Each structure stands twice: as structure tokens, then as C-alpha cells.
């Protein structure tokens, strides 16, 4: 079996929105009505390592190793812009989950994010309905290339009533902070 990367590519995407969400069934109905296509539900474990510059004092990005239930290990080497919405990363696919152990020996203790991700698409928009352990339920929209703003505005106008709190940052930041979304919509509570 090939232990190396099956392929690698460079990807750029924009996070258009990320919110806590209190009603996935309503959001699914709206996505379907807007013409979005259901793709899949995936169980994912993200093992996220912080990268530092050569001085070891300043962060220069992250490496995320995502293991999926089909045995794939996807490795993302990325930097975020200062506004946390534009992400460029190199993406590698491995079939050897030992890559996570190797990264841990090189980079130290990671943050672990365990989630179930439901994926929908509409043209260049990707919708994630995530149930994240220790955090709650999140709705995230990413755009690849030139997303049609008509699609985007129509989605947000309809889905906004089911969103309870805007999220700045990543799931690993929320896990690190111990943030939990409760049914009453108070996203500021601590676990």
C-alpha cells in the first residue's frame, strides 16, 4: 500500500459566514428550496497543530490532520489572513493514519476537534452543518472561486432567523477556549 500522499493541491477559499445554529431541520428545508444539493454526512476528527516561525514565538499557521471514517487522512497546511475569513492551504491526502503521530512528535500537543459534518453545495458555495463535540451545532458557508452573490444573499436572508451567534475564528479556537453553545442561544458561556 502506498504510504505517501495520494495527491496534493493548493486551495483558496473564503469563509462567508460561521454561526451557531439552533435549528438544522429548518436550515435543511431552506437549502433544498434554494436548490442546494445534499452531498454527504461525514464523521471527522481534526488534529490541529500550531506552527511557529523560526524563533518559536510567533504563530505562522496551522497544520490540520483530518481523519475520516473511510480511513483517509487529509492534511491541510495553512495560513489565515488577519481577518480569519480568507484561507489558503496546501492539501494532501494520505491513507496512513500514522501521519498524525509523526506530526505530534514534530509539533507537540494538538487541539482535537471531533465533529459530524453534513455537507450541501449550491454552485460555488459549500454549506456545512456541523455538530462539534464540546461546542454545539454550527452553520458555516465557504465560497470557492467566484460565488454568486445572489445565491449567497438569498441563503442568508432565509437562514438568518435560525442563527444564534456569529463565530470569529475556527473550531479549534472554540475548543481551546472551552466555548459551548446552549439552547438559550448564549454563545458566551464557558464549559
ABEGO torsion letter per residue (X at the ends): XBABBABBBBBBBBBABBBBBABAAAAAAAAAAAGBBBABBBBBBBBBBBBBBAAGABBAEBBBBBBBAAGBBBBBBBBBBAAGABBBBBBBBBABAAAAAAAAAAAEBBBBBBBBBBBBBBEABBBBBBBBBGAEBBBBBBBBEBBBAAAAAAAAAAAAAABABBBBEBAAAAAAAGBBBBAAGBAABBX
